[in-house]
Structures are given as structure tokens and as C-alpha cells.
Amino acid sequence: MSNKNKNKNGIVYSTNPNQSFSDESRSDESISIPPIQQNLRVWRDSKSRAGKTATIIKGFIGNDSELEELGKKLKTKCGVGGTVKDGDIIIQGDFKVKITQMLIDWGYQAKAAGG
């Protein structure tokens, strides 16, 4: 079954008339924590991307607008494209070292992870 028929909790259909579809995972994203408390991981990935390399930043805690803003800032500094999906920032190209250093300079706790 396609994901468009599912809600955020994974429930497709319920016979319970009192069923409420609250999304507990979104409540954590509304909380903003300062960059010094963020624990970010920077990955380099080329699997499932037709052999093209991408740099992925995982572990950001905050609202979507802050995540989008950080993604835009990283894309601008690297001079490449990218996107923000499912709480991760995906930057086109291999910028693992450069992005890790930029995040540390901006006050984030960032580590290079993966291969």
C-alpha cells in the first residue's frame, strides 16, 4: 500500500469512533534547543543515489523552519543544491569535512560519521 493513504502514525483504518490521530513525534520538533546542545552527525552517502555522492546531516532537533534555514545556509556556503527531507539535510556532493567544520564553527556539536 502506498504511503499516501497512511497517516503519520501508520494507521490505515480504524473502526474506533473515538480514535484520535495525534502525532507525538511532531511535539519534539517544536522545541528549539541551542546549537551547542545539538548532536549532529555528518554522513557521506552514494547508495540509492545512482552512484552520485551526497552529504547527509542527521540529528537536528528543532522546528522545520530552523532546519530549512540551516539547510539553506549550508547549500549556499557549499555552492551546491540540496534538500531537507524527513528531518535530514541532504547536500549534493562530498562536503563531509567542510560541513563538519562549518557546523563546529557555528557552535554545533558535529561529528563526521560513516565511511
BAKE-831268 format. One record per residue (C-alpha): residue in three letters; x, y, z. Coordinates in nm, 3 decimals, always signed. Layout:
BEGIN
<r seba="ALA" u="X" v="Y" w="Z"/>
...
// end
This chain:
BEGIN
<r seba="MET" u="+0.000" v="+0.000" w="+0.000"/>
<r seba="SER" u="+0.130" v="+0.343" w="-0.083"/>
<r seba="ASN" u="+0.229" v="+0.584" w="+0.192"/>
<r seba="LYS" u="-0.016" v="+0.850" w="+0.076"/>
<r seba="ASN" u="-0.305" v="+0.655" w="+0.233"/>
<r seba="LYS" u="-0.139" v="+0.633" w="+0.572"/>
<r seba="ASN" u="-0.136" v="+0.898" w="+0.838"/>
<r seba="LYS" u="+0.176" v="+0.982" w="+1.037"/>
<r seba="ASN" u="+0.110" v="+0.705" w="+1.295"/>
<r seba="GLY" u="+0.096" v="+0.432" w="+1.032"/>
<r seba="ILE" u="-0.274" v="+0.360" w="+1.093"/>
<r seba="VAL" u="-0.459" v="+0.300" w="+0.768"/>
<r seba="TYR" u="-0.808" v="+0.241" w="+0.902"/>
<r seba="SER" u="-0.972" v="+0.223" w="+1.244"/>
<r seba="THR" u="-1.323" v="+0.118" w="+1.343"/>
<r seba="ASN" u="-1.294" v="+0.303" w="+1.674"/>
<r seba="PRO" u="-1.512" v="+0.619" w="+1.651"/>
<r seba="ASN" u="-1.311" v="+0.782" w="+1.931"/>
<r seba="GLN" u="-0.975" v="+0.729" w="+1.759"/>
<r seba="SER" u="-0.767" v="+1.043" w="+1.753"/>
<r seba="PHE" u="-0.472" v="+1.082" w="+1.523"/>
<r seba="SER" u="-0.231" v="+1.282" w="+1.732"/>
<r seba="ASP" u="+0.129" v="+1.288" w="+1.621"/>
<r seba="GLU" u="+0.360" v="+1.264" w="+1.922"/>
<r seba="SER" u="+0.676" v="+1.278" w="+1.710"/>
<r seba="ARG" u="+0.594" v="+1.633" w="+1.595"/>
<r seba="SER" u="+0.581" v="+1.765" w="+1.951"/>
<r seba="ASP" u="+0.958" v="+1.722" w="+1.987"/>
<r seba="GLU" u="+1.023" v="+1.925" w="+1.674"/>
<r seba="SER" u="+0.852" v="+2.234" w="+1.811"/>
<r seba="ILE" u="+1.108" v="+2.252" w="+2.091"/>
<r seba="SER" u="+1.410" v="+2.457" w="+1.992"/>
<r seba="ILE" u="+1.738" v="+2.380" w="+2.161"/>
<r seba="PRO" u="+2.052" v="+2.589" w="+2.122"/>
<r seba="PRO" u="+2.321" v="+2.480" w="+1.874"/>
<r seba="ILE" u="+2.566" v="+2.385" w="+2.150"/>
<r seba="GLN" u="+2.325" v="+2.112" w="+2.262"/>
<r seba="GLN" u="+2.262" v="+1.979" w="+1.911"/>
<r seba="ASN" u="+2.437" v="+1.650" w="+1.842"/>
<r seba="LEU" u="+2.470" v="+1.634" w="+1.463"/>
<r seba="ARG" u="+2.622" v="+1.356" w="+1.251"/>
<r seba="VAL" u="+2.756" v="+1.419" w="+0.901"/>
<r seba="TRP" u="+2.746" v="+1.122" w="+0.661"/>
<r seba="ARG" u="+2.867" v="+1.070" w="+0.305"/>
<r seba="ASP" u="+2.631" v="+0.853" w="+0.103"/>
<r seba="SER" u="+2.623" v="+0.731" w="-0.255"/>
<r seba="LYS" u="+2.397" v="+0.427" w="-0.224"/>
<r seba="SER" u="+2.049" v="+0.450" w="-0.376"/>
<r seba="ARG" u="+2.150" v="+0.776" w="-0.546"/>
<r seba="ALA" u="+2.254" v="+0.636" w="-0.885"/>
<r seba="GLY" u="+2.621" v="+0.649" w="-0.780"/>
<r seba="LYS" u="+2.615" v="+1.022" w="-0.705"/>
<r seba="THR" u="+2.763" v="+1.130" w="-0.375"/>
<r seba="ALA" u="+2.559" v="+1.326" w="-0.121"/>
<r seba="THR" u="+2.640" v="+1.458" w="+0.226"/>
<r seba="ILE" u="+2.370" v="+1.395" w="+0.485"/>
<r seba="ILE" u="+2.334" v="+1.578" w="+0.818"/>
<r seba="LYS" u="+2.128" v="+1.387" w="+1.075"/>
<r seba="GLY" u="+2.024" v="+1.450" w="+1.434"/>
<r seba="PHE" u="+1.886" v="+1.805" w="+1.419"/>
<r seba="ILE" u="+1.629" v="+1.876" w="+1.689"/>
<r seba="GLY" u="+1.405" v="+2.175" w="+1.633"/>
<r seba="ASN" u="+1.124" v="+2.305" w="+1.420"/>
<r seba="ASP" u="+1.108" v="+2.271" w="+1.043"/>
<r seba="SER" u="+1.180" v="+2.637" w="+0.973"/>
<r seba="GLU" u="+1.511" v="+2.622" w="+1.163"/>
<r seba="LEU" u="+1.603" v="+2.302" w="+0.979"/>
<r seba="GLU" u="+1.521" v="+2.463" w="+0.644"/>
<r seba="GLU" u="+1.725" v="+2.770" w="+0.739"/>
<r seba="LEU" u="+2.030" v="+2.560" w="+0.832"/>
<r seba="GLY" u="+1.995" v="+2.360" w="+0.510"/>
<r seba="LYS" u="+1.979" v="+2.677" w="+0.302"/>
<r seba="LYS" u="+2.283" v="+2.820" w="+0.479"/>
<r seba="LEU" u="+2.486" v="+2.502" w="+0.415"/>
<r seba="LYS" u="+2.382" v="+2.486" w="+0.048"/>
<r seba="THR" u="+2.484" v="+2.850" w="+0.000"/>
<r seba="LYS" u="+2.823" v="+2.805" w="+0.168"/>
<r seba="CYS" u="+2.899" v="+2.492" w="-0.036"/>
<r seba="GLY" u="+2.764" v="+2.640" w="-0.360"/>
<r seba="VAL" u="+2.557" v="+2.331" w="-0.445"/>
<r seba="GLY" u="+2.200" v="+2.210" w="-0.435"/>
<r seba="GLY" u="+2.030" v="+2.001" w="-0.175"/>
<r seba="THR" u="+1.711" v="+1.939" w="+0.014"/>
<r seba="VAL" u="+1.562" v="+1.885" w="+0.358"/>
<r seba="LYS" u="+1.374" v="+1.555" w="+0.393"/>
<r seba="ASP" u="+1.244" v="+1.362" w="+0.694"/>
<r seba="GLY" u="+1.445" v="+1.572" w="+0.940"/>
<r seba="ASP" u="+1.772" v="+1.526" w="+0.747"/>
<r seba="ILE" u="+1.963" v="+1.778" w="+0.538"/>
<r seba="ILE" u="+2.091" v="+1.634" w="+0.209"/>
<r seba="ILE" u="+2.365" v="+1.829" w="+0.029"/>
<r seba="GLN" u="+2.477" v="+1.728" w="-0.320"/>
<r seba="GLY" u="+2.843" v="+1.628" w="-0.338"/>
<r seba="ASP" u="+3.112" v="+1.519" w="-0.094"/>
<r seba="PHE" u="+3.141" v="+1.802" w="+0.159"/>
<r seba="LYS" u="+3.168" v="+1.590" w="+0.475"/>
<r seba="VAL" u="+3.483" v="+1.758" w="+0.613"/>
<r seba="LYS" u="+3.384" v="+2.110" w="+0.508"/>
<r seba="ILE" u="+3.032" v="+2.085" w="+0.652"/>
<r seba="THR" u="+3.155" v="+1.929" w="+0.976"/>
<r seba="GLN" u="+3.400" v="+2.217" w="+1.024"/>
<r seba="MET" u="+3.136" v="+2.479" w="+0.939"/>
<r seba="LEU" u="+2.889" v="+2.332" w="+1.190"/>
<r seba="ILE" u="+3.156" v="+2.330" w="+1.462"/>
<r seba="ASP" u="+3.245" v="+2.692" w="+1.381"/>
<r seba="TRP" u="+2.876" v="+2.786" w="+1.410"/>
<r seba="GLY" u="+2.858" v="+2.632" w="+1.760"/>
<r seba="TYR" u="+2.702" v="+2.293" w="+1.682"/>
<r seba="GLN" u="+2.835" v="+1.967" w="+1.820"/>
<r seba="ALA" u="+2.905" v="+1.786" w="+1.493"/>
<r seba="LYS" u="+3.096" v="+1.470" w="+1.413"/>
<r seba="ALA" u="+3.184" v="+1.304" w="+1.087"/>
<r seba="ALA" u="+3.023" v="+0.960" w="+1.082"/>
<r seba="GLY" u="+3.013" v="+0.668" w="+0.846"/>
<r seba="GLY" u="+3.270" v="+0.583" w="+0.582"/>
// end
